[in-house]
Amino acid sequence: MCLLPSVAIADGDRIYRSAHFLGRGDTGIAVADDQEAIFYNPAGLAQGKGIYKKVVIGSPQLEFSSRGRDLYNKLYVQEKDQTETLKGEIGKPFHLGLSSLSAVVFRRAAVGAILSNEANLLVRKHPDQGALESVSADFASNQGLTFSLAESFLSDRVLIGATGKYIKRSEAEFEAGIADAQSISDLNTSDILKEGTGTGADVGLMYIAPENRWRTQYSGGITVKNVGDTVIENESGEKVSALKQTVNVGVAAALGTKVSRFKLLLDYWDVTGNVESNVLKRIHIGTEISVAGFIGVTGGLNQGYSTAGIYTDIYVFRVDAGYYTEEVGERVGMYPDERYFVRITAGI
C-alpha cells in the first residue's frame, strides 16, 4: 500500500512541511528563518547579521498515522483477510510521509535540495457508488533543487525574497471497490503513475516591527507560492499535473528575555481558495516557548485540531518530535488523520 498513494493528495501543492512548524499548528509565515524560509517565506532569509547562517547536511523527517502500525500488523503480520480488515477501517485515514531537506544558507541567499514522498489511504462509503465501501489511495514523490534570494529595506524592517525551484515529480491516484482491494497491491505502478518535471517560484514579503519597551516584537508576512502555477510536464511536453498558486498570510508576536522567548502565531493559507474551499481548513494557530534556543515546546491548532511538539538543538544535531492532525475530507470533522512526526537535522 505504501507504493500507492487519499481522497485527494492532502498536501499536493506543498512539497515541504517543517516538523518544527507542524508542532505549532504549521505556522511560520511571519517568522521563517534559515532553511525553513526557503519554502515558508523566502523573505525571512534577509534576517540577522553577518553573511553565513548554516549548512544543513540532511534532515530526514518521518510522518505516520497513529493507526498505521495497527493496520500493517493486521494485513502483513497477522495476515488477516484484506477485505474484512479494510471494512473495519472505514473512515480512518492512513498516511506515510518521508522527506529530507539539505541546504546551504547565507543571509540573503540559500541553495537547497529536497526529497519528499507521501502515501495516503482511506476506506470510505463512496457517495458516487451507492454508498458502497471503496478504497482510495494516492501517492506523490518530489525531487527538487531550489535557489533563494532576499533583501532588506527600511532599516531591516521590510524584507523581500523569492525562491526559484526545479521539481521532478511522480504522482498517482487509485480508487476501487473494497471487494477489489487486492488489485491495489497487484497493480503495476506504471499503469497509473504520472511523471514529469517543472520549474516554479515562490515570492514573499515580511515586515518586522521594532521591539517595544515590553520586549515584544510583532511581525507579519505574505507569500505567493507556485506563482502562476508550477506546471509539471512529461518528456513530450504534455502537462501531467500542476502545483497550484496559493496566497498565504501570517502574523506573529514574540516576547521574553534574551534567554527565553514566547511566540504566538496565526497563519491563514490559501486566501483566495484556489486549492482549499473550506475556510476552517485554512486556519493555523501556534505557540512556542524556547529556552536559550536549546530546548523548546510548541503547540497549536491545525485546521481546528490540536498539535504539539518538542525539540532540542545541540548545534550539530537537532531533534523535533510531536503530532498533528490533518483533515483529508472536504470539511473539518469528516476524516481527521492524527499523525506523529520525528525529524533529525544534522548541520553546522
C-alpha positions in Angstrom: 0.0 0.0 0.0 2.9 2.3 0.6 3.7 2.1 -3.1 0.5 3.8 -3.8 -0.9 6.9 -2.8 -6.2 9.6 -0.3 -9.3 11.0 -1.2 -7.1 13.7 -2.6 -3.4 14.4 -2.1 -3.7 16.4 1.1 -0.5 18.4 0.7 -0.3 18.1 -3.1 0.6 21.7 -3.6 3.2 21.8 -0.9 6.3 19.7 -1.3 7.8 20.5 2.1 6.5 20.8 5.6 8.7 21.6 8.6 8.5 19.4 11.7 9.2 22.4 13.9 6.3 24.4 12.4 3.9 21.4 12.4 4.2 21.2 16.2 2.9 24.7 16.4 0.0 24.4 14.1 2.1 24.6 10.9 2.6 28.3 11.4 5.7 30.4 10.4 5.0 32.7 7.5 5.8 35.8 9.7 8.9 34.4 11.4 10.5 31.8 9.0 14.3 31.9 9.0 17.3 29.7 8.0 16.4 26.7 5.8 12.7 26.9 6.8 12.4 30.2 5.0 13.1 28.6 1.6 9.6 27.1 1.4 7.6 29.1 4.0 8.7 32.6 3.3 11.9 33.3 1.4 11.9 37.0 2.7 13.0 35.6 6.1 16.4 34.9 4.8 17.3 38.6 5.0 17.0 38.5 8.8 20.0 38.7 11.1 23.6 40.0 10.8 26.7 38.8 9.0 26.9 36.6 5.9 26.9 32.9 6.9 23.9 31.2 8.7 24.2 27.4 8.5 24.7 24.3 6.4 22.0 21.6 6.7 23.7 18.3 5.7 20.4 16.4 6.0 17.1 16.5 7.8 15.2 13.2 7.5 11.6 13.5 8.6 9.1 10.7 9.1 5.4 11.1 9.4 2.9 8.4 10.0 -0.8 8.0 11.0 -1.4 6.8 14.6 -3.3 3.8 13.3 -0.9 2.9 10.6 1.1 0.4 12.6 -2.1 -1.5 13.7 -3.3 -1.8 10.1 0.1 -3.0 8.9 0.2 -5.7 11.6 -3.3 -6.9 10.7 -2.6 -7.2 7.0 1.0 -8.3 6.8 2.0 -9.8 10.2 -1.2 -11.4 11.2 -2.2 -11.9 7.6 -5.9 -11.3 8.2 -8.4 -11.2 5.4 -7.8 -8.0 3.5 -11.4 -7.2 2.6 -12.7 -7.7 6.1 -9.8 -5.9 7.7 -10.4 -2.8 5.5 -14.1 -2.8 6.3 -13.2 -2.4 9.9 -11.1 0.7 9.0 -13.9 2.7 7.2 -13.5 6.4 7.8 -10.0 6.1 9.2 -7.3 7.7 7.0 -3.7 6.4 6.9 -0.7 8.4 5.9 3.0 7.8 5.5 5.5 10.5 4.6 9.3 10.7 4.3 11.2 13.8 3.4 14.6 15.4 3.8 15.9 18.9 3.1 19.6 19.8 2.7 20.7 23.4 2.3 23.5 25.9 2.4 22.1 29.1 3.9 23.6 32.5 3.9 22.0 35.8 4.9 20.1 36.9 1.8 20.7 33.7 -0.2 20.2 29.9 0.1 20.6 26.8 -2.1 18.5 23.7 -1.2 17.8 20.1 -2.3 14.5 18.5 -1.3 13.3 14.9 -1.4 9.7 14.2 -0.3 7.4 11.3 -0.5 3.9 10.7 0.8 1.3 8.0 0.5 -2.3 8.1 1.7 -5.1 5.6 2.1 -8.7 5.9 3.0 -11.6 3.4 3.1 -15.0 5.0 2.9 -18.5 4.6 1.8 -18.4 6.3 -1.6 -21.4 8.6 -2.3 -21.0 8.1 -6.1 -21.1 4.3 -5.9 -24.3 3.8 -4.0 -22.6 4.2 -0.6 -20.6 1.0 -1.2 -17.3 0.7 0.5 -14.3 1.8 -1.6 -10.6 2.2 -1.2 -9.0 5.5 -2.2 -5.2 5.8 -2.4 -2.7 8.4 -3.7 1.0 8.9 -3.8 3.4 11.8 -4.6 7.1 11.9 -4.8 9.2 15.0 -5.3 12.9 15.7 -6.0 13.8 19.4 -6.2 16.5 22.0 -6.3 16.0 25.5 -5.0 17.8 28.8 -5.1 16.6 31.7 -2.9 17.5 35.4 -2.7 16.3 38.0 -0.2 16.9 41.6 0.6 16.0 44.0 3.4 14.9 47.6 3.3 14.0 50.5 5.6 16.5 49.7 8.4 15.9 45.9 8.0 12.2 46.2 8.8 10.9 45.3 5.3 12.2 42.1 3.8 11.5 40.7 0.3 12.6 37.4 -1.1 12.0 34.8 -3.8 12.7 31.1 -4.3 13.1 29.5 -7.7 12.7 25.7 -7.9 13.1 22.9 -10.3 11.0 19.8 -9.5 10.9 16.3 -10.7 7.5 14.8 -9.6 5.8 11.5 -9.7 2.2 11.0 -8.6 -0.6 8.5 -8.8 -4.2 8.0 -7.7 -6.3 4.9 -7.5 -9.8 4.0 -6.4 -11.6 0.6 -6.3 -14.4 -1.1 -4.5 -13.3 -2.8 -1.3 -14.0 -6.2 -2.7 -11.3 -5.5 -5.3 -8.8 -4.2 -2.7 -6.4 -6.9 -3.7 -6.0 -5.2 -7.1 -4.2 -2.3 -5.4 -1.2 -4.5 -4.4 -1.3 -6.3 -7.7 -1.2 -3.1 -9.8 1.8 -2.2 -11.8 2.5 1.4 -10.8 3.5 2.3 -14.4 -0.2 1.9 -15.3 -1.3 4.8 -13.2 1.9 6.8 -12.5 2.3 10.3 -13.9 5.8 11.7 -14.1 7.3 15.0 -15.2 9.4 18.0 -14.4 8.6 21.7 -13.9 10.0 25.0 -12.8 8.3 27.4 -10.4 8.8 30.2 -8.0 7.6 31.4 -4.6 7.8 35.1 -3.5 7.5 36.5 0.0 7.3 39.7 1.9 7.9 40.2 5.7 7.6 43.2 8.0 9.3 43.2 11.4 8.3 46.0 13.8 10.8 47.4 16.3 10.8 45.7 19.7 8.8 47.8 22.2 9.5 48.6 25.8 7.8 45.3 27.0 10.3 43.4 24.8 7.6 42.4 22.4 8.2 42.2 18.7 5.5 42.0 16.1 5.9 40.7 12.5 3.8 39.9 9.5 4.3 38.1 6.3 2.7 37.2 3.0 3.7 34.6 0.4 2.6 33.7 -3.1 3.6 30.1 -3.6 3.8 28.5 -7.1 3.4 31.8 -8.8 1.1 31.3 -11.8 1.0 27.6 -11.0 4.0 25.3 -11.3 3.2 23.1 -14.3 4.6 19.6 -14.4 5.2 18.3 -17.9 6.3 14.9 -19.2 9.1 14.2 -21.7 6.8 15.0 -24.6 6.0 18.4 -23.2 2.5 17.5 -22.2 1.0 18.7 -18.9 0.5 15.9 -16.4 -0.2 17.9 -13.3 0.3 21.3 -11.6 1.1 22.7 -8.2 -1.5 25.4 -7.9 -0.8 29.0 -6.8 -1.7 30.0 -3.3 -1.6 33.3 -1.4 -0.9 32.9 2.3 -0.6 35.4 5.1 0.7 35.3 8.7 1.2 37.4 11.8 3.3 36.8 14.9 4.2 38.3 18.3 7.3 37.3 20.2 8.1 38.4 23.8 10.6 37.5 26.5 14.2 37.9 27.6 17.4 37.2 25.9 17.3 33.7 27.3 13.7 32.6 27.0 11.1 33.5 24.3 7.4 33.0 23.8 5.8 33.2 20.4 2.2 33.5 19.3 1.4 32.9 15.6 -1.5 33.0 13.3 -1.4 31.9 9.6 -4.1 31.8 7.0 -3.3 29.7 4.0 -4.7 29.9 0.5 -6.5 33.3 1.0 -8.2 33.1 -2.5 -9.4 29.5 -2.0 -7.6 28.3 -5.1 -6.8 24.9 -3.6 -8.9 24.7 -0.5 -12.5 25.9 -0.4 -13.2 25.2 3.3 -12.3 28.3 5.4 -11.7 26.4 8.6 -9.1 24.1 6.9 -7.0 27.2 6.0 -6.6 28.4 9.6 -3.4 27.7 11.6 -2.6 28.9 15.2 0.6 28.3 17.0 2.6 28.9 20.2 6.2 28.3 21.2 8.3 28.6 24.3 12.0 28.2 23.9 14.9 28.4 26.4 18.3 29.6 25.1 17.5 28.2 21.7 18.5 24.8 23.2 15.1 23.3 24.0 11.5 24.3 23.1 7.9 23.3 23.4 5.3 24.0 20.7 1.5 23.7 20.5 -1.3 25.0 18.4 -4.2 24.3 16.1 -4.0 22.9 12.6 -7.4 23.2 10.8 -9.1 23.2 14.2 -7.2 20.2 15.5 -4.6 20.3 18.3 -0.9 20.0 17.6 2.1 19.6 19.9 5.8 19.3 19.6 9.2 19.4 21.4 12.7 20.0 20.2 16.2 20.1 21.4 19.1 21.7 19.5 22.7 20.9 20.4 24.1 22.9 17.5 25.3 20.0 15.3 22.2 17.9 15.8 18.6 18.9 16.3 15.7 16.6 17.1 12.0 17.5 16.6 9.1 15.3 17.5 5.3 15.7 18.0 1.9 15.2 16.5 -0.7 17.0 14.4 -4.0 16.2 12.8 -4.7 16.8 9.1 -8.3 16.8 7.7 -8.3 14.8 4.4 -12.1 15.2 3.9 -13.9 18.2 2.3 -14.8 19.7 5.7 -13.4 19.7 9.3 -14.6 16.7 11.3 -15.1 14.5 8.2 -11.9 12.4 8.0 -9.4 13.6 10.6 -6.0 11.9 10.4 -3.9 12.0 13.5 -0.2 11.9 12.6 3.1 11.6 14.5 6.3 13.0 13.2 10.0 13.0 14.1 12.9 14.8 12.4 16.7 14.6 12.9 18.6 17.5 11.5 22.4 17.4 11.1 24.3 20.6 10.3 26.7 23.3 11.3 
